[in-house]
Amino acid sequence: MNGKNHLELSGFIERNKLAIAKTVVLILHVVGIAGLFWETSRPIFQLVTPFHLLLVTSILLYFHKGYNRWFFIFALSAFGIGMITEIIGVNTGLIFGDYFYGPVLGPKLMGVPLLIGVNWFLMVYLTGGVVYRMIRNNLVAAAAGAALMVVMDVNLEPVAMALNFWQWDTQTIPLSNYFSWFLIAFTIQLIYRKSPFNKENKLNFFLFINFLLFFFVLAIIL
């Protein structure tokens, strides 16, 4: 490739970064649905689930424009609160109910995959971003964001059990799971709202809808 063509390609990518990112995200989720649906390919796609989540998170954060110390305080708070509550929950059954994590999601700390902390951050960032411009009141916005996370979890739970992300000791998922999920999400959502960093992200809503449809479809076909 000569210099002119290289510059033209670089210019094209620069002008169309968002469209390219959306295409990549969509392809990842469509391929993921197909790979997890077929029993022959399912074990491989289960193993790459952590990499999938980390890749999508990295793509999302590429479009984040508000990097300052408050953003990192929020990110560490979301990760830390999520991990601490999950560790307490897994080891005592007091918060969410009696459950345990399988080996699929990677390295664990006291029974909880580190990826779960990343997931708490990602879910709050996505849902908080969706309602950020719609609702001005911080308490109402935090409640709305937490409610969206509960909706996401309702879709995620049957998929997670089918793919051995985690398992419940009881046959039915206890209501305490959703109630505690909402309260913890509400707390982190408040931190998100109160943290003074730029919350605009052009990929946010698109990725949220992709995740929602991804788990909804998998919940039907698995």
N, C-alpha and C positions, 0 to 999 in steps of 0.2 A: 504494500500500500504506500503510494507516494505521499508527500507532505500535504498536498492540496486535498486529497481524498481523506486523509486523516483529520484535517481541520474541519472538513465538511461533516464527517461522522461525529466528531466531538461537538460541533455546533448543533447537530440534529439531536444528539443525546441530551445536551444541555437544555434545549428548547422543549423537549418532550419527556423530561425526567419523571414527572408525575404520571403521565400516561403509561410509560414503560413500567414504573413501579406497580401501578394498578394491574397491568397485564400479568406481571410476574406473580403478584399475590393471588390473582384469580386462577392462574395455571397451577400454582402450588396447591390450592385448595381443591380444585377439580381433580388433579392427579391424586391427591391425598384421599379423597372420597373413593375413587376407583381402586386405589391400592389397598385401602382398608376393607373394602367390600369383598374382594376376592380372597378366599381363605388361603390360597397358595402364596399370595404376596403380602398378606396381613402381617406376619411376623417381622418382615423387613421394615414395613412402614411403621410398625409399633416401635421398633428400635430407633428409627430416625425422627420420631416425634419430638424429642428435645431439640434437635437441630432445626427442625421446622419452626418451632416456637421462637427459638433464638434468632433465626434468620428473619422471620417476619417482624420481630421486635426491632431488630437492627434496621430494617428497611423503614419502619415507622419513625424511628428516632433520627434517621437521616434527614427527615423533613421537619424535625423539631427545630425551632428558631429561638428558643428561650433559654439557652443554657446559661445558668448563673448558679450561685451557691444555693439559692432557694430551690431550684429544680432538683439539685442533688440531695438536699435535705428531704424534700418530698419523696424522691425515689428511694432513698435509704429508709425512710420512715415506712413507706408502703411495703418494702421488702421485709424489714425487721418486724413490723406488727403482724404481717401475714405469717412469717415463719414462726414467731413466738406463739401466736394463737394456735397454729397448726400443730406445733410440737406439744403444747399443753393438751390439745384435743386428742391427738393420736395416743399419747401416753396415759391419759386419765379418762377420756370419754366424757369429760364434763362440759365441753363447749358445743361441739357439733353432734356428738353421739359416738358410738363405738365403731371405729373404722380403722383401716390400715392401708398403707401404700404398697403397691406391687413394685417389681424391679424395673418397670418400663421407663420411668421418668428420670432415671439417672442417679447420681450420687446423693446420699441422704445425710442429713444431720439429725441425730436423735429420732430416726424413723421418718423424717419428712424430706422429700427430695428438694434440693436447693432450687430447682426449677419452679417449685410452687411459689416461692418468694417472688421470683420474676413474674409469674402469672398474676399474683396479686397487684404488683405494680402496673402491669400491662392492662389489666381489666379496669382498674381505677382510672388510669390515664385515658383509655378509650371512652369509657362511659362518661367520665367527667368532661371530656372534650366534646362529646355529643350534646350535652345539655348546657355547656358553658355560655353560649350566646342566647340560648332560649330562655333561661331563668336567671334573674339577677339576684334574688335572695339566696344567700349562701346556705341556709338551713334547708330550704325547699330544693335547691339544686343538689345538695348532698343526698337528700332523701331520694330524689329522682334518679341520680346516678347509682345509688345503692339498689334501688328497685330494678334498674336495668341489669345490674350484676346478678340479682336473684333470677331474673328471666333467663340470663345466660346460663346460670348454674342449673336451672330446671332442665334445659336442653342438654347440658353437659353430663349430668349425673348418669343417665343410662348408657351413654357412650363410654364414659370413663370405666364403668363396671364391665362392660362388654370387652373392652380392650385391656383390662387389668391395670389401669392407672391406679385405681384404689378400689377397695371392697368394703361393704358394710357388714357388720356382724349380724344384723337383722335382715329379714327378707324385704322390708320396706324401709325407705329412707325416712328417718325421723324428722318431724317438723322443726325440731331444735336446730337442725342443720341450716335450714333456710332462715330461721329467725336470727341465729347467731351470725350467719353470713351477712345478713342485712345490717346488723348492728356494727360489725367490724368494718364492713364496706363503708357505712355511713361515717364512721370515725376517720377513716383514711380519706374519704371524699372531702371532709371538712378541711383536712390538712392541705389537700390539693387546692381547694378554693381559696384558702387563706395564704397560700404561698405565692408571693409576687414574682411570677415569671410569665413569659409569653405563652399562652395556652393554645394559640392557633397552630393547627397542623392539617394541611390539605389532604392527608391520607387517612385521617382519623375516622370519619364517618364511613368511608368505603370499607376500611378494614373491619370495623365493628359489624357491619352488615354481613361481610364475608364470614366472619367467625360465627355469627348467629345462624346463618344459613348452613354453614359447614356442619355444626353440631346438630341442627334440626334435621338435616338430611340423613346424617349418620344414625341418629336416634331412630329413624324410621326403617332404615335398611339393615341395620345390624341385629 
